[in-house]
Amino acid sequence: MASNNYDDNNMDIRDIVKAALPRSASISSVEYEGPEIAIYSKAPKILLDDGDKIKALARKMRKRIVVRSSPEVRLPHDETERLVKELVPEDATITSIDFDDSRGEVIIEAQKPGLVIGRSGTTLREITRQTLWRPNVMRTPPIESLLIKQIRHIIQSEAAKRNRAFREIGRRIHRRAMIENGWIRLVAFGGFKEVGRQSMFLQTPETNILIDCGVNVGTPSKAFPRLDMPEFNIEQLDAVIITHAHLDHCGMVPFLYKYGYRGPVYMTAPTLNLATLLQLDYLEVAEREGKLRPYRERDVKEAIIHTIPLNYGEVTDIAPDVRLTLHNAGHILGSAIIHLHIGDGQYNLAYTGDFKFGRTRLLEPATFTFPRLETLIVESTYGHPTDKMPPRQEVEKRFASVVKRTIERGGKVLIPVLAVGRAQEIMLVIEDLVSKGRIPRIPVYLEGMIAQATAIHTTHPEALSKKIREMIFHQGVNPFLNDIFVQVDNPEQREEIIEGEPAIIMATSGMLAGGPSVDYFRLLAPDSKNTVCFVSYQGEGTLGRRIQKGWKEAQMRNREGQKQIIPVNLQVETVEGFSGHSDRKQILNFIKRVNPIPEKVLTCHGEASKCINLASTIHKSMNIDTKALSVTETIKLR
């Protein structure tokens, strides 16, 4: 349980910091800003010019330390802006300069942030030396994203509130641990022996941490994680960690803020942007369909204010006895494997979330090396012996064949697609096939959230695969900006697209369970020249699954809301192998290669039979202690 007696417990940290620094640095205050310790100085140049002293102190204390200037010594805004523009090469193309006065940061948005940073950070250091403001560099989205603008506006306009929250969070994190290396227990709140509402609760004598907090949009009876368990008290919650942006992992985070949580949420920056997009869409769809909205837009905003974005590999204190590191999971943009270092290194836990242990066009494969590891929690979505994906080369060859045949007969290809991850993967495949002449150069229409999600992907090229980074940074080619991709902004354009020349249409939702894909299907289905190509899982009970099974008629509503019987004459194709999840072989290869070898493996995020079968196979083949937990079940890890 979190203690409120912060100041007495924290005086030693402040004393250590002040004692280690020269008197000439004129330290005005030492503040806790979330996981960081911020040193405010009236003479910061002394500390900046001797950066090794700060690095040595950070290593000794095992804390993240930043130096900020005291407000009275910083240059005025207009003079700082002028100097920034002088120091930064014109080629960087600065698009905006803003200020966070409460933290002494100058926020520089540029099309080429690398040029703002300079070789080994030289330009940033020079900006700091001359202005005494700390630069915070952001990439200008190559595709304009209203959502990213809104998120950045919230963070900047609520800077004072955010900083007050971070200081309170910091006091909780840096309080003295009362019990060292005590017990550790894990409670399954959702997503164990099932898919959806993924959530688990980690407890030590010092700390309460919620890992993932998802919603199951397809099963009303099991929609929400079991936050009604007796172990859970929102007032004693120290931290929330989110693996990635899919709703079954992040959809209920704003609900926590609705009911009074004001602590931190840790995730990657891409996950923050994508999660906000999907949470807002979830609310919009629920309202449109007359369903329960478990929270409101203001709660999404509160979650943004309290989010602490982390980079891969960044070791961060999140409690007196817990350090967090996020590693690439290879599932979707920004997805992370969570590694928790508990106690003084006495116990280490890794949770894969959804992960891909195989190369895709979009992302690098999941990380499999950790400093220490006692327990591994692994997803089991495709954990059954029959869950086998074909080689990627065959998958793309089959996809190209489907597209080419349809175009040759004068038809259109409808690809119902998930907006985040799958859509961008298919876009990269199509762009490559077109550039190599394997399919004709035709328009690829994008509708639904695809364009917004793609804009977020273009804002974070550093999180994409090496090949895509090489294309963007060194060849000056961004495949997402290829002019074959045409955004559809108005539903009125749909009939014109249908009546036009052969084309590919990518539209949400991926299961024909709502969204523009349903309207396109209604218009395309009667014509045998057309094809619907499924590239993702079709859930039982959805229109997509019925069409996949061979239904020749579908009852649908037209624009006026009238019911119609639509003949299904178009070709129906399913191309498997584009999944962002690991299949069984990849899961087992991952566990065999994980370094160090874990003492215990827990399975989750899969049907009961898959979780149990995968756990049994791991135990038999590797002689590792395994268990498939059920929802509400508790396990003592130490």
N, C-alpha and C positions, 0 to 999 in steps of 0.2 A: 504494500500500500504506500502511496506517495505521501511523504511527510511535508508539512507546511512550514517547518522550522528551517527555512532556507539560509537566512543570513549567518547564523552562528556556524552552521556547517560549511559555509562557503568562504569564510574569511581567509582560510589558509590559501586558497587558490589566488585570491587577490593579492595577498601578501607575497606569495611566491613570485607572481608576475612583476609586481612593483620592485621587489628586492633584486630581481635579475636584470633590471634595466638601468641605464645610467640616469643620474639625477638631471643631467642636461636635456633629457628627452621631455621634461616637463609634462609628466603624465597627469591629465586632468581627471580621468576616471577609467576604471576597468569594468566593462559591462558583459553580461551574458546575453548573447543574441542567438537563441536557439542552440544548436550544437557548437557554435563558435564562441570564443572569448575575444571581445573587441577591446583593443587598447586605444583610448582617445588621448592624443598628444598635442601639445601646443607647439612642439618642435619635431614633427614627424619625419623631417628629412634625415635626422640623426639615425632614426630606426630604419628608414628605407635604404639609406646608404650602407648600412651594416645589416643587410638582410639575413646574413648567416646567424647572427645573434638570435633573431626571432625564430629561425628554423630550428636552431639548437634547443631553444626553450620549448618549442612545440613538441620536439622529439622527446625531451626529458619529461614533460608533463603528459605526453601522449594526448594532446588536445589540439584542436584546430584554432589557430590564433591569427587574427587580422589586425592591421594597424589602420586607424582612421584619424583624421585630423580633427581637432576641436573646432567648433563652428566659427570662433572669432578669427582664426588664422586663414580660413579658406578665401580664395579670390571671389569676387562677385560673379553672379551668373553670366552676365554679358561678357565679362573679360575672360572667364573660363571657356565659354563657347567660342570666342575668337581664337584663343590659344589652341583649343582642340582642333579647329579647322586648319590652323597653321601647321600643327605637328603631324596630322594624319594625311597621308598621300591622297590626292584628289581622286585617284582610281578606286579608293575604298568606297566612294559614293555614299557619304553619310546622308541619311534620310531624316533623322531627327536627333535632337539632343535635349534631354530632360534631366531634372535634378530631384534627388531624394535628400532633402535637407537634414532629416532626422538621422540618417546614417552616413551623411557626407559622401554620397555617391553621385557621379555624373553618368547618366544612362545614355549610351551612344548606340544608336541603331544604324547599321550600315549594310549595304549589299555584299561587301566583301570584308567580313569582320576580321579575317586573318591579317589584312593590311592595317587595321586599327591596332591590333595587338602588336604587330611588328615581330621581327625575328627574335625568338626567345623572350618575348614580352618587352622588348626595349622601348617601343613607343608608349605602351601603357605606363611604364615606370617614369618616362619623361613627362607624360601628362600629369601624373601624381606629383612629381617633384616641382613642376612649374605652377600648378594650380592648387595643390594640396587637397584635391578631390580624388576619390578612389573611383577609377573607371569601371563601369559594368557594361560589357559589350554584348549586343544582341544582333542577330541576323535579321535583315529585312526580308520578309517572305517574298520569294520570286513570284509566287502567285498570291495576289492580295487576299488576306484572310481577315475578315471582319471579326471572327471569333478571337484570333490571337490579339488583335488590336484591343478588343474588349477586356481580355484577361490582363494584358499589360496595363491598360487604363485602371482596372480595379486595383492591381498591385501598387501602381504609382499614386493613385488618388487616395488610397487607404494606407499609405505608407506609415503614418503616425500610429494608426491602430495596429497595423501589422507589426511594427517594431515593439510596441507595448506588449503584444502577445508573445513575440519572440523572446523578450526579456523574462517574462514569466516562465515560458518554456525552458529557457536556459537555466533559471534557478532550480527548476525541477530536475533537469538533466545533471547538473553539476553538484547536486547535494551529496553529502557524504553517505556512502553505503553503510547501513547499520549491521547487515548480516552478509558475510562473505561466503560464496560458494555453498549456498543453501540448496533447498529442493527446487526442481523445475517440473512443471506439469503443463500438459497441453490438452485443451478441450476442443472437440470437433463441433463447430457451430453450424456448418453447412458444407455441402460439396464432398462429403465422404460417403462412398458407395452410392453416389449419385452425381449428376452433372448439373451445375447451376448453384446459385447462392453460396459460392465458395467463401468460407470464413473459418478461422481458427483463433483460439485465445491462448496466449502463452503467459504463464504466471511464474514469478519467482517471489521470494519473501519481500523483495524490494519493488517489483515492477509488474504492471499489467499491460500487455501489448496485444492489439488486435491485428491479425495478419489477413488481409483481404476482407472485403465486406460487400458481397455481391448480391444480386437479385436474380431470381429465376423468372423471366418474363413469360415463359410458356406453361408454367404449372402453378396456378393460383394457390393450391393447397400447400405448396412448399416454396412459396415465392421468396420469403425472407429468411435470413440466417437467424439462429436461435439465440437472439440477444436477451431472451427471457430466462436464460439459465441462471441458477443462483450464484455462480461464480462472478457473473458480470455486473459491475456497477459503473455506470458511465462517469460518475464523479471521481472514481479512482483510476480511470483509464489514463495511462501515461503516453501512449503513442499508437498510431495506426500506420501500417505499412501496406502499400498497394503494389502488387507485382506488375499489373498492366491494365489497360484501359477498357477491356471488354466488360460489359455490364454485369456479367456473372461473377466478376471479381471486384468491381468498384461501384456498382450501381446504387449501393445503400450508404455510401460515405456521407452525403449531405444529410441523411436522416440522423446521423449522430449529432450534427450541429443543430438540427431542429430541436433536439432534446437536451441541449446544454453543453455538449462537449466543446471545449475551447483549446484542446491540445493540438499537437502537430500531426500532419499526415506526411509521410515520406514516400516519394516516388521519383521517377526521372522526369525531366522537363517535358519530353514528348508525351509521356503518360498524362501529365497535368492537362496539356492542351487537348489530347484525344478524349480523355475521361470527361472533361467539361462538355465537349461536343456531344458525346453519347448520353450523358446525364440530362442535358437540356432537351435532346431529342426524345428521350424516354418520357419526360414530363409532357412534352407536346403530343406524343402519340397517345399517352394515357388519357389526357384531357379530350383529345379528338374522339377516342373510343369510349368515353364515359367511364373509365376505370379509376380506381383509387390512385391518387397521387400521394405517395408517402412523405413527400417533402415539397418545398417550393423553390423558385428560382433564387430567393434570398438565401436559402440554405446552401445552394451551390456556390454562391458568392462567398459565403462565410468559409466554406471549405477551401476555396482558392486562396483567401487571405491567410489561412493557417497552414498552407502547404509549403514544405521545405523540399525543393527539388535537389536531387543528388545526381552526380555523374557516376558512371560505372567505375568501380575500383576505388571509390572515395570512402575511406573508413571514417565512420561518424558515431560519436557517442549519442545514444538516444535515451539513456537512463544511467543511473550510477553504476549498474552492473551489466549493461548490454551495449555492445558496439555493433553497428549495422554496416554491411557492405553490399551494394547491388552489383550484379554481374549480368552480362548479356544473356538473354534466354532464347533469342532467335525466333520468337513466336510472332510478334508484331513490333512495330516501331516503339522503342522505349521499353519493351518488356524486360523484366528482370528476374533473375534467380536471387532470392534473399539469402544472405549468409549472416547469421547472428553469432557473435562471440560473447558468451555469457560467463559472468564472473571474471576472475582474473585468468582467462583462457582455459578454465577448467572444463567448459562444455561448449561445443560448437554445433550449430544446427543449420542445414541448408534446405530451402524449399524451392522447388523448381518453378512453381506456378505452371502455366502452360509453356511448354518449351519445344524447340525444334533442334534435334541433334543431327542436322543435315544441312547442306548448303542450299540456299534458295537464291533467286536473282536479287531479292530485296535486302536480305539480312545475312550476317555471318552466323555460323552454327553456335549453339549454346556453349558457354564456358563450362569446363569440367574439372578445373583445378582450383582448390581452395587451400588456405593456410593450414587449417585443422578441420576435422569433421568427425562428429560422433553419430549424429542422426541425419538421415536424408529423407525428406518427404517428396514423393514423386507423383506426377499426374499419371492416370491410367486410361485416358480417353480412348486410345487405341491399343489397349493392353492385352487383348485376346489373341490367341494363336492364329486366328484367321485374319487379323488386322495387318494386312501386308500391302504396302504401296508399291506400284511399279516404278522402275527406274525413271528418273526425271527426263532423260532424253526421249524415252518412249512416250511419256506423257505429253511433252510439247509437240512431238511429231504427230500424235493422234489429234491434238487440239488444232494444229495447222491444217490437217486433212479435213476436219469438220468445217472449219471456216472457209477453206478454199472451195470445197464442193458446193457449199451454199451460195457463195458468190458467183460461181460459174453458172449456176442455174438461175441467177438473177434474184436471189433471195436475201434476206437479212438474218443476222445471227443475234438473238437475244441472249445475253448472259446475266441472269439474276445473280447478284454478287453482294457479299458483305462489304460495307463501305470502308472498313478499316482493315488493312492487311491484305486480304484476298484481292480486293479491287486493284491495289497498287502492284501486286505481284503479277496479275493478269495484264495490266497496262505495260509492264516491262517486257513480258513475253511477247505481246502483240507488237510493241515498238521494235523489238529485235527481229521478229519474223518479217516485218515490213522492210527494215533496213537491209536484211539479207536477201530480199526478194522471194521469200518462201510463201508469202501471201501478198495479194495485190494491195496497193496503197489506196485505202478507202477511208471514209470518215469513221471515227469511233466516238459515238455520242455517249456522254456521261451524264447521268441524272440521279438525283437523290443527294445523299451526303458525300458522294464520292469526291466531288471537286473540293469540298471543304477539307475532307480528310487528306486529300492529296496535297493541298496547300500546306497543311501541317507537316507532311513528309518532306516537302521541299525546304521547309524552314530548318530542318534538322538533318542535313545530309551527312553530318559527322556520325550519325547513328545508323547509317545504311551500310550495305556491303562494301568491301574494298573496291570491287569493280565499279560500282556506281559512284563511289567517292572519287575514284580515279577519273572517271568520265567528267564529273562535275568540276572538280578542283584543278585538274591538270589538262584536260582536253577541252574544257569550256563547253561541254555538251550536257544538258540536263534532259534525260529521256522523257521526263514527265511534262516538259514544255514543248514536245514535238507537236507540230501543227495538225497532225492527224486527229488529236484529241479535241473534241468540241463539247463545251459545256452547254447543257440545256437549261436555260433559266426560267422558261415559261412552259407550263403544261400544254399551252395552245400549240406549241411546236411539234407535239408528238405525231399528229396526223400527217403533217407535212413530211416528217421524217419517214413515216411508214410508206407514204406515196412516192418518196424519192428513190434515188439510185441505191444499189446494194450498199450495205453498211453493217457495222457492228454496233450494237446497243448494249451498254453496260448500265444496269439500273438496280437500285435497292428496292425491296429486300431480297436477300439471297434465297429465300424459301417460297417466294411468291405468296408471302403471308401478309402483304400490305406494301404500301409504297408504290412508286411509279412502275416497277417491274410488272405489277398486276395489270395495269392499264395497257402497257405495251403487249403483254401476252394476249389480252383480250383482242387487240387489233391485229396481231400477227397470226394467231392460232388457226384461223380458217384457211390460210394459204399454204399449200404443201411445199412451195418453194422455200419457205422460211425454216429456221431451226431454232429451238431453244436448247442451249447448252448449259447443263448444270456443272459447276466446278466446285461446289461445296455440299456439305451434308444437308439432306432434306429431311426435316423432322417429321415424325409420324403425325398424321392428322392435317398436315399442311397441303395446300394446293400443289406445291412442288412435288411432294411425295406421291400424290395421286397421279399426276401427269407422268412421273417417272415410272409408275406401275403400269402405265398403258391406258389410262382412261381416255376415251374418245370424245367425251363431252364434259363441259364444265359449266356449272351454274355460276354466273358472275353478274355484277351490277355495272350498268353503264354510267356515264358521267351524270346522268339525271337521277341516278339511284334506282333505276328500274332493273328488275331481275331479267337476265337473258340466259338462254342455253347456247353456249358457244361451242361449235364443232372444233375438235382438236385434230387438224389435218397436218400441221407442221411436223417436221422431223424432231424427234426427242433424243438428245445425246447426253451422256454423262461421262465427263472426263475426270477420273480420280487421280490424285497425286499432287495436287496443288496445296494440300493442307499445311497449315502452320503448326500443326501438332506432330510429334514424333510417332511413328508406328511402333509396333511391338519390338521389331528388330532394333530400331534406333534407341528405344528406351533401354533395352538390355545392354546394348553397346555402350550407352552412356554410363550405366551403373558399373559396368566392367572397367571403364576407363576413369571413372571418378577417382581423383587423387586428393587426399588419402582415402582409403577404403572405409566406408562408414561401418560402425558397429551395429546400427539398426536402420531399417528402411520401413517407412510407412507409406501406404498407397492411398491415393485420393483421386477426385475428379474423374470418375468413371462409373459405369454401371456396376452394380454389386458384384456380378460374376467376373467382370474384368479386373476390378480391384483385388478380389480374392485370388484369382488365377495368377495374376502378375506377382502378387506377394509370395504365393506358393512356389512359383518358378524361380524367383530370386533366391529364396531360402534353399531350395534343392540344388541349384546350380552353383551358388556362391557361398553357401553355408553362413549366411547372414541372418540375424534375427529380424523377422519381418512381421508386420501386422497390418490388416485392413480395418481401420477404425470405422465405426458407424457414427452418424450424427448424434450428438449429445454424449458420446463416450469420452472418457478422460483417460489419459495415460501419463504415468509418472516417468519422466525421462531420466531424472536423477533423484 
